[in-house]
Amino acid sequence: MFANIYTIFTVALAALTVSANHAVSFTNNCGVNVRPIIKNTANGVSYTGPWLSKGQSSSSSIAENASPPSYCLWTNANQGNDCIGCTRLECDFANANANWRCCNLSRVAGFHVGMSFSWTGGGCQGATW
C-alpha cells in the first residue's frame, strides 16, 4: 500500500535529568501529514498532537516512572487512539534503575510509515536505529 512512499519520521527522546520528565519531540519528514499520538502516559492519559505537515515539529513530555508509553502516528483520523494498523515506538521509563531505559520499534499493530528515533541529552551519547 505504501510501497512507493518513502517516509521517515523521527522521534527524538531527550532525557533531561534522572528525576525529571522526558522531553519528546516529533518531526515529520514524511511526504504526508501525520499526527503524533502518545498513549498510556501518566494516569492513562493520552496526548494527541497537532497535525504536522512535512518539516513541522511538535513537543510534549513524559513523566519519570510513567507507565510505558507507546508513540504512533496517524495518517488519517480513522486510526483512533488505539493506533490500529500503525507503526509504534514503545519505551520504558518506569524501570527502577534510572540508568536503564529502553525503546523498540514495533510492527505488531501494523506498519504504515517509516519511523526512527534517537536518544539525546542527559549524558547519553546517542544511538540511532
C-alpha positions as MATLAB code, in Angstrom:
seq = 'MFANIYTIFTVALAALTVSANHAVSFTNNCGVNVRPIIKNTANGVSYTGPWLSKGQSSSSSIAENASPPSYCLWTNANQGNDCIGCTRLECDFANANANWRCCNLSRVAGFHVGMSFSWTGGGCQGATW';
ca = [
       0.000    0.000    0.000;
       2.773    2.405    0.918;
       5.496    0.619   -1.040;
       6.135    3.647   -3.255;
       6.071    6.195   -0.456;
       9.428    6.693    1.190;
       8.758    8.207    4.563;
      10.824    8.773    7.622;
       9.512   10.006   10.931;
      11.907   10.964   13.671;
      11.062   10.782   17.334;
      13.746   12.334   19.485;
      13.603   11.357   23.133;
      15.602   13.617   25.405;
      16.209   12.557   28.997;
      16.530   15.866   30.840;
      17.571   14.517   34.238;
      17.161   11.275   36.107;
      14.267   12.589   38.202;
      12.651   14.914   35.672;
      10.253   14.465   32.817;
      11.433   13.166   29.470;
      11.038   15.630   26.613;
       9.646   14.120   23.431;
       9.951   15.892   20.082;
       8.235   14.817   16.884;
       9.491   15.950   13.468;
       7.586   14.985   10.345;
       9.914   14.039    7.487;
       7.090   12.256    5.647;
       5.555   13.266    2.352;
       2.123   13.129    4.026;
       0.618   14.896    7.047;
       0.881   12.953   10.312;
      -0.485   13.393   13.822;
       1.628   12.134   16.755;
      -0.121   10.176   19.495;
       1.406    9.285   22.883;
      -0.619    6.519   24.545;
      -0.570    5.319   28.151;
       1.123    8.282   29.764;
       0.742    9.036   33.487;
      -2.718    8.115   34.793;
      -3.643    6.573   31.434;
      -3.909    9.964   29.741;
      -3.058   10.052   26.050;
      -1.545   13.019   24.221;
      -2.859   13.808   20.765;
      -0.572   16.228   18.998;
      -1.404   18.613   16.184;
      -1.424   17.561   12.534;
       2.104   18.095   11.201;
       2.972   18.875    7.592;
       6.353   17.857    6.202;
       9.082   19.651    8.163;
       6.863   20.689   11.088;
       7.597   19.688   14.696;
       5.698   19.254   17.948;
       6.855   18.589   21.527;
       5.473   17.070   24.706;
       6.862   15.308   27.781;
       6.528   12.030   29.654;
       6.827   11.906   33.445;
       9.633    9.875   35.009;
       8.313    6.463   36.114;
       5.209    6.801   33.933;
       3.590    3.686   32.567;
       5.450    2.562   29.455;
       4.115    4.848   26.719;
       3.599    3.990   23.078;
       4.136    6.523   20.305;
       2.393    6.237   16.975;
       1.379    8.385   14.036;
      -1.989    8.923   12.499;
      -2.101    9.429    8.772;
      -5.900    9.642    8.998;
      -8.384   10.115   11.847;
      -9.873    6.627   11.375;
      -6.896    5.017   13.110;
      -8.170    6.092   16.544;
      -6.265    6.349   19.815;
      -5.510    2.619   19.708;
      -3.362    3.266   16.621;
      -4.762    0.274   14.756;
      -2.518   -0.599   11.819;
       0.166    1.886   12.881;
       3.904    1.560   13.335;
       4.678    2.077   17.048;
       7.610    3.145   19.172;
       7.331    1.675   22.683;
       9.500    2.980   25.532;
      10.002    2.086   29.193;
      10.823    4.916   31.604;
       9.335    3.169   34.672;
      12.211    0.793   35.414;
      13.536    1.101   38.984;
      17.072    1.553   37.629;
      17.159    5.140   36.356;
      20.202    4.318   34.203;
      18.247    1.734   32.216;
      15.765    2.913   29.617;
      14.661    1.113   26.502;
      12.663    1.759   23.356;
      11.736   -0.510   20.488;
      10.010   -0.110   17.166;
       7.030   -2.430   16.960;
       5.149   -3.638   13.918;
       2.770   -5.825   15.944;
      -0.180   -3.494   15.301;
       0.834   -2.960   11.669;
       3.209   -0.865    9.599;
       2.230    2.238    7.696;
       5.081    4.783    7.865;
       8.803    4.502    8.417;
       9.886    5.614   11.882;
      13.191    6.212   13.605;
      14.227    7.555   16.993;
      17.328    8.724   18.792;
      18.296    9.434   22.385;
      19.679   12.897   23.087;
      20.827   14.824   26.160;
      21.150   13.613   29.733;
      24.704   12.361   29.248;
      23.625    9.816   26.638;
      25.939    9.794   23.646;
      23.054    8.766   21.435;
      22.090    5.770   19.367;
      20.035    5.616   16.209;
      18.389    2.630   14.573;
];
